[in-house]
Amino acid sequence: MASTFFRSHWRLVVGAAVLLVVLLSAAIVLLGGEKDLVVYNGRSQYGSEKPFTEFADQNNLSIELRGGTAPELFERLKSEGANTPADVLVTTDLANLWRAKQAGLLQPVDSPELERNVPAELRDPDKQWWGLSLRLRTPVRAKDRVPENAVTSYEDLGDPRFKGRLCLRTSNNEYNQSLVADMLAKRGPAATERLLRSWMANDPRIEGSDVQVLEAIAANRCDVGLVNHYYLGRILKDKPGFPVAPAWPDQDGAGVHANLSGAGVVRQSQHKANATKLITSLTEQPAQESIVENSELAVNPEVAPPAHIRAWDQVKIDPIDVERAGAQLPAAVALMQRVGWN
């Protein structure tokens, strides 16, 4: 019994000692390693560190990038509340920008430079977030099997000729949900439901990612699909002969649906001036040129697409209506489930 007591006591002592070491280490980091700016970076998976490091070097500031998916960072900010260390939120997709604003996680900033760099339709009217890059969600086609003029609209993906030959990403993907929400806002529920039902009538092959959609078309498992343009752009950069091409929709009408990534100053930030300066830097020409190396498109109208997709510069786009579409997100998810989009 005594030996059991001493073993238990010893485990408690060791546990307390380990906890003390952890707490002391954390204190040392906090006291000695505090950064000038902390960025919650939802673009971390896109390899976009260069614009941040260059800004830090040019302004003699230390920046800590904390990566994660956009939904993860949103939840982290919500749970941290007033205790968050974050100064800037960089996130992707309409859903995350809209939710961050609705949850009161961002604060407005006044910046003539930002207003010059970012067109009005690509920023929050209340100045709480600012676009950084554009992502076009477009139909794509097999170059050797589908004529260039066979797909000129989103409706064409529902053409019976593509029955069993349509590839779509899962309905739980945020890019698809944002597309449908934007359609609900602009086309209305009846027209949007008819469109989605025509897609489902073609018995689409459901893939787990945009890259898998493109690979399925290249492998002759599908003839047409729906992807974000930069996934195709990245492949074409390395494989110019890749047998899939964009089928830009509605070029005689509204244009191709354009989602975006964006940034805002966190409401609890104690470094608003430098946070605003950072976001402004990300919309300037040097940073925008770095961002579009990823095959995205710049929000700054002075920055052209990279050389391997330069021909896409003249595509007519339909910028997402973040405010109206954001409010339609629950209805979009419900509609996708109702029509049987898995």
TISEZA-186818 format. One record per residue (C-alpha): residue in three letters; x, y, z. Coordinates in steps of 0.2 Angstrom, whole numbers, plus 2048, in hexadecimal, padded with zeros to 3 digits. Example, Ala and Ser with C-alpha at 12.3 -4.5 7.8 and 13.67 -1.06 7.14 Angstrom:
<recs>
ALA83E7EA827/SER8447FB824/
</recs>
This chain:
<recs>
MET800800800/ALA80E80C804/SER8178097F4/THR80680C7EB/PHE80581D7F4/PHE8178227F0/ARG81481D7DE/SER8048277DD/HIS80D8367E6/TRP81B8357DA/ARG8108367CB/LEU8088457D2/VAL81984E7D5/VAL81F8497C4/GLY80E84F7BC/ALA80F8607C5/ALA8218627C0/VAL81D85F7AE/LEU80E86B7AF/LEU81A8787B6/VAL8278767A8/VAL81987879B/LEU8128887A4/LEU8238907A6/SER82788C794/ALA81789478E/ALA81B8A3799/ILE82C8A5791/VAL8258A4780/LEU8188B1784/LEU8248BD78C/GLY8328BB780/GLY82A8B7770/GLU81B8C276D/LYS8198C775B/ASP8148D8754/LEU8068D074A/VAL7FD8BF74B/VAL7F58B973B/TYR7E88AB73B/ASN7EB8A5729/GLY7DE89B720/ARG7E989C711/SER7F7892719/GLN7F488370E/TYR7F788E6FE/GLY809891702/SER8068A4704/GLU8138A8711/LYS81E8B3706/PRO8138C3706/PHE8138C2719/THR8268C071C/GLU82A8CE70F/PHE81E8D9719/ALA8268D5729/ASP8378D8722/GLN8338E871A/ASN82A8EF72A/ASN8368E8737/LEU8288DE73F/SER8268CD745/ILE8178C373F/GLU8118B2745/LEU8068A8738/ARG7FA89C740/GLY7F3890732/GLY7E4886731/THR7D5884727/ALA7C9892725/PRO7BB88A730/GLU7C888573D/LEU7CE89773F/PHE7BD89E740/GLU7B989274E/ARG7C9896757/LEU7C58A9756/LYS7B48A675D/SER7BA89B76B/GLU7C88A7770/GLY7BD8B6770/ALA7C58C5779/ASN7D48BB77D/THR7D98B776B/PRO7EB8BC766/ALA7E68BE754/ASP7E88CF74B/VAL7E38CA739/LEU7D88BC732/VAL7DC8B6721/THR7CF8AA71B/THR7C88A270B/ASP7B68A1704/LEU7A78AC706/ALA7A08A1714/ASN7AF8A571F/LEU7AF8B771C/TRP79D8B971F/ARG79D8AF72F/ALA7AB8B8736/LYS7A28C9733/GLN7928C273A/ALA79A8BB749/GLY7A28CC74D/LEU7B48C674B/LEU7BA8D4740/GLN7BB8E7741/PRO7B98F4734/VAL7C98FD72D/ASP7CA90D723/SER7D790D716/PRO7D8917706/GLU7E690B700/LEU7DB8FC702/GLU7CC9046F9/ARG7D89086EB/ASN7DF8F66EA/VAL7CE8EC6EC/PRO7BF8F06E1/ALA7AF8F36EB/GLU7A78E36E6/LEU7B68D96ED/ARG7B58E16FF/ASP7A98E270D/PRO79E8F270C/ASP7A18F471E/LYS7B48F371C/GLN7B58E4727/TRP7BE8D871A/TRP7C78DB70A/GLY7CA8CF6FC/LEU7DB8C86F8/SER7D88BC6EA/LEU7CB8B66DE/ARG7C68A36DB/LEU7BB8A06CC/ARG7AF8916CE/THR7AD88B6BC/PRO7A887C6B2/VAL7B68736A9/ARG7B686769B/ALA7C0859693/LYS7C9862684/ASP7C9852679/ARG7B784D67C/VAL7AD85D67F/PRO7AD86B672/GLU7B287C678/ASN7A0883675/ALA79787467E/VAL79787C68F/THR79488E690/SER78A88F6A0/TYR7878876B1/GLU7778806AA/ASP78187669D/LEU78786B6AA/GLY7758646AB/ASP774860699/PRO76F84E697/ARG77D84B68B/PHE78884B69B/LYS77E83E6A4/GLY78A8336AE/ARG79983E6A8/LEU79884C6B4/CYS7A484E6C3/LEU7A08596D2/ARG7A885B6E3/THR79F8566F3/SER7918626F8/ASN799865709/ASN7A786F700/GLU7A6881705/TYR7A98876F3/ASN79A87E6ED/GLN78F8846FB/SER7958966F7/LEU7918946E5/VAL77F88E6E8/ALA77D89B6F6/ASP7828A86E9/MET7768A16DC/LEU7688A16E9/ALA76B8B46EC/LYS76C8B86D9/ARG7618AB6D0/GLY7548A76DE/PRO74F8976E6/ALA74588F6D7/ALA7528926C9/THR76088C6D5/GLU75787C6D9/ARG7538786C7/LEU76587B6C3/LEU76B86F6D1/ARG75E8626CC/SER7648626BA/TRP77685E6C1/MET7708506CC/ALA7668496BD/ASN7768466B5/ASP77B83A6C3/PRO78B8436C7/ARG79B83A6CD/ILE79F8426DE/GLU7B18456E1/GLY7BA84A6F1/SER7C48596EA/ASP7C58646DB/VAL7D585C6D6/GLN7CC84B6D6/VAL7BF8536CA/LEU7CD8586BE/GLU7D68486BF/ALA7C683E6BC/ILE7C28496AC/ALA7D48466A6/ALA7D28336A9/ASN7C283369F/ARG7B782F6AE/CYS7AE83F6AB/ASP7AC84C69D/VAL7A885B6A7/GLY7A98626B8/LEU7A98716C4/VAL7B98776CD/ASN7C28866D3/HIS7CC88D6C5/TYR7DD88D6CE/TYR7DD87A6D0/LEU7DE8796BD/GLY7EA8876BC/ARG7F687F6C8/ILE7F686F6BD/LEU7F88786AD/LYS8078816B4/ASP8108706B5/LYS8078676A7/PRO802873699/GLY7FB86468F/PHE7EE85F69D/PRO7DE85A693/VAL7D286569D/ALA7CD87769A/PRO7C28846A2/ALA7B188669B/TRP7AE8986A1/PRO79B89A6A4/ASP78F8A86A0/GLN79C8B3697/ASP78D8BC68E/GLY7848BE69F/ALA7898C06B1/GLY79A8B76AF/VAL7A28A96B9/HIS79F8A86CC/ALA7AE8B06D5/ASN7B18AB6E7/LEU7BF8B36F1/SER7CB8B26FF/GLY7CD8C170A/ALA7D48C971A/GLY7CE8D3729/VAL7D48DB739/VAL7CE8D1748/ARG7C38DB753/GLN7CE8D8763/SER7DE8DD75A/GLN7E98E9764/HIS7F38EC755/LYS7E68F3749/ALA7F28FF73F/ASN7FF8F273B/ALA7F18E5738/THR7E98F172B/LYS7FB8F4724/LEU7FD8E2721/ILE7ED8DF718/THR7F08EE70D/SER8018E7709/LEU7F88D6704/THR7EE8E06F7/GLU7FD8E96F0/GLN8058E46DF/PRO8148DA6E6/ALA80A8CF6F2/GLN7FC8CD6E5/GLU8088C76D9/SER80F8BA6E5/ILE7FD8B46E9/VAL7F88B16D7/GLU8078A66D5/ASN7FB8996DD/SER7F089C6CD/GLU7E38A66D6/LEU7DE8B76CF/ALA7E38C76D7/VAL7D68D36DE/ASN7E18E26DA/PRO7DC8E66C8/GLU7EE8EB6C4/VAL7F58D96C6/ALA7F38CD6B8/PRO7F18BA6B9/PRO8028B06B9/ALA8098AC6A8/HIS80289A6A7/ILE7F08A06A9/ARG7F28B26A1/ALA7E58AE694/TRP7D88AD6A2/ASP7DA8C06A5/GLN7CB8C569B/VAL7BF8B96A3/LYS7AF8C26A8/ILE7AB8BE6BA/ASP79C8BF6C6/PRO7A38C46D7/ILE79A8BB6E5/ASP78E8C66EF/VAL7958C2700/GLU7878CA70A/ARG7788C3701/ALA7808B26FE/GLY7868B070F/ALA7748B1716/GLN7708A470A/LEU77D89770F/PRO77188D71A/ALA76488C70C/ALA771887700/VAL77787870B/ALA76487370D/LEU7618746FA/MET77086A6F6/GLN76B85C702/ARG75985D6FB/VAL75E85A6E9/GLY76984C6EE/TRP77A8536EC/ASN7858486F6/
</recs>
